[in-house]
Amino acid sequence: MSAALHLARPEDLDRVLDLVAALHGEMGITSDDATRRAGVEPLLAGMPYGAIYLIGPTRAPVGYIVVTFSWSVEFGGMDGYIDELFIRPPVRGRGIATEVLFALPRTLAEAGITALHLEVSQENEKARSLYARARFQPNPDILVMSRRL
């Protein structure tokens, strides 16, 4: 199974929305079709604040990863944030996510991104192990807080 990354385009909307709905359902994230579409469509249309990559064959992707961009004084420029990463359950455990987490940072670094961040539940040992293998370091001094607007 290949972890090839393909930049998702507007014609991939239905594929991406199906994958997002699968992740949100699995994670218990409350979202509806309109909200998911509002979050995905601008990125597929070329909005400069982020990108969606399909994982595996473009016609039948096995997953996706969403990276959003911001500016960081601490890291000296544009940084990225992995907003969502999903691999379909039947193909998990084959090293696909690990491949993605090594390939994507190389691609982003070539584009001038200075750091890549993500958040993970303290209780999700499997995901934390995956991210540690991909050289992500925990920052015990930081607590991510959110406010829905």
C-alpha positions as CSV (number, residue, x, y, z in Angstrom):
1,M,0.0,0.0,0.0
2,S,1.4,3.4,-1.0
3,A,1.3,6.5,1.1
4,A,1.6,8.7,-2.0
5,L,0.3,12.2,-1.3
6,H,-1.8,14.0,-3.9
7,L,-3.0,17.6,-3.4
8,A,-6.8,17.4,-3.4
9,R,-8.6,19.5,-6.0
10,P,-12.2,20.7,-6.4
11,E,-13.1,17.5,-8.3
12,D,-12.1,15.5,-5.2
13,L,-14.8,17.2,-3.0
14,D,-17.1,14.1,-2.6
15,R,-14.1,11.8,-1.8
16,V,-12.8,14.2,0.8
17,L,-16.2,14.8,2.3
18,D,-16.7,11.0,2.7
19,L,-13.4,10.7,4.4
20,V,-14.0,13.6,6.7
21,A,-17.4,12.2,7.7
22,A,-15.8,8.9,8.5
23,L,-13.2,10.5,10.7
24,H,-15.7,12.8,12.5
25,G,-18.0,9.8,13.1
26,E,-15.2,7.7,14.5
27,M,-14.0,10.5,16.7
28,G,-17.4,11.5,17.9
29,I,-17.0,15.0,16.4
30,T,-20.4,16.7,16.0
31,S,-20.6,18.1,12.5
32,D,-23.1,18.2,9.7
33,D,-22.7,18.1,5.9
34,A,-22.9,21.9,5.6
35,T,-20.1,22.5,8.2
36,R,-17.8,19.9,6.7
37,R,-18.4,21.3,3.2
38,A,-17.7,24.9,4.5
39,G,-14.4,23.6,6.0
40,V,-13.3,21.7,2.9
41,E,-14.4,23.5,-0.2
42,P,-12.2,26.7,0.2
43,L,-9.1,24.6,0.7
44,L,-9.8,22.6,-2.4
45,A,-10.4,25.8,-4.4
46,G,-6.9,27.1,-3.5
47,M,-7.4,29.1,-0.3
48,P,-3.9,29.9,0.8
49,Y,-4.6,29.1,4.5
50,G,-4.2,25.3,4.1
51,A,-4.2,22.3,1.9
52,I,-5.8,18.8,1.8
53,Y,-3.8,15.9,0.6
54,L,-5.3,12.6,-0.4
55,I,-3.4,9.5,0.7
56,G,-3.0,6.6,-1.7
57,P,-4.6,6.3,-5.1
58,T,-6.5,9.5,-6.1
59,R,-9.5,7.5,-7.4
60,A,-9.8,5.4,-4.2
61,P,-7.9,7.2,-1.4
62,V,-7.2,5.4,1.8
63,G,-7.1,8.6,3.8
64,Y,-6.4,12.3,3.9
65,I,-4.4,14.9,5.8
66,V,-5.3,18.5,6.3
67,V,-2.6,21.1,7.0
68,T,-3.4,24.7,7.8
69,F,-0.9,27.5,7.8
70,S,-0.2,30.4,10.1
71,W,2.7,32.7,11.0
72,S,5.0,32.1,14.0
73,V,7.4,34.6,15.5
74,E,8.8,31.8,17.7
75,F,9.6,29.6,14.7
76,G,10.7,32.4,12.4
77,G,8.0,32.3,9.7
78,M,5.2,30.3,8.3
79,D,4.3,27.2,10.2
80,G,1.8,24.4,9.7
81,Y,-0.7,22.6,11.8
82,I,-2.0,19.2,11.1
83,D,-5.7,19.7,11.5
84,E,-6.9,16.2,10.6
85,L,-5.3,12.9,9.7
86,F,-7.3,9.9,8.8
87,I,-6.5,6.4,7.5
88,R,-9.4,4.0,6.7
89,P,-9.6,1.3,9.4
90,P,-9.1,-1.7,7.0
91,V,-5.6,-0.4,6.0
92,R,-4.4,0.9,9.4
93,G,-1.3,-0.7,10.9
94,R,0.6,-0.9,7.6
95,G,2.9,2.1,8.1
96,I,0.9,4.5,5.9
97,A,0.5,7.2,8.5
98,T,4.2,7.0,9.4
99,E,5.1,7.4,5.7
100,V,2.8,10.4,5.4
101,L,4.3,12.0,8.6
102,F,7.8,11.7,7.1
103,A,7.0,12.7,3.5
104,L,4.7,15.7,4.2
105,P,7.2,17.7,6.4
106,R,9.9,17.3,3.7
107,T,7.4,18.7,1.1
108,L,6.4,21.6,3.5
109,A,10.0,22.4,4.4
110,E,10.8,22.8,0.7
111,A,7.9,25.3,0.5
112,G,9.4,27.4,3.3
113,I,7.3,26.1,6.2
114,T,9.5,26.3,9.4
115,A,7.6,24.0,11.8
116,L,4.7,21.6,11.9
117,H,2.4,21.1,14.9
118,L,-0.4,18.8,15.8
119,E,-2.5,18.0,18.8
120,V,-3.3,14.6,20.3
121,S,-5.3,13.4,23.2
122,Q,-3.2,12.5,26.3
123,E,-5.0,9.2,26.5
124,N,-4.4,8.2,22.8
125,E,-1.2,6.2,23.4
126,K,-1.2,4.7,19.9
127,A,-1.4,8.1,18.2
128,R,1.2,9.5,20.5
129,S,3.6,6.7,19.7
130,L,3.0,7.3,15.9
131,Y,3.8,11.0,16.3
132,A,6.9,10.3,18.4
133,R,8.2,7.9,15.7
134,A,7.7,10.7,13.2
135,R,9.8,13.0,15.4
136,F,7.1,15.2,16.8
137,Q,8.0,16.3,20.4
138,P,5.5,16.9,23.1
139,N,5.5,20.3,24.8
140,P,4.4,19.7,28.4
141,D,4.4,23.4,29.1
142,I,1.7,24.1,26.5
143,L,-2.1,23.5,26.9
144,V,-4.1,24.1,23.7
145,M,-7.3,25.9,24.5
146,S,-10.1,26.7,22.0
147,R,-13.1,29.0,21.7
148,R,-15.7,28.4,19.1
149,L,-16.8,31.6,17.5
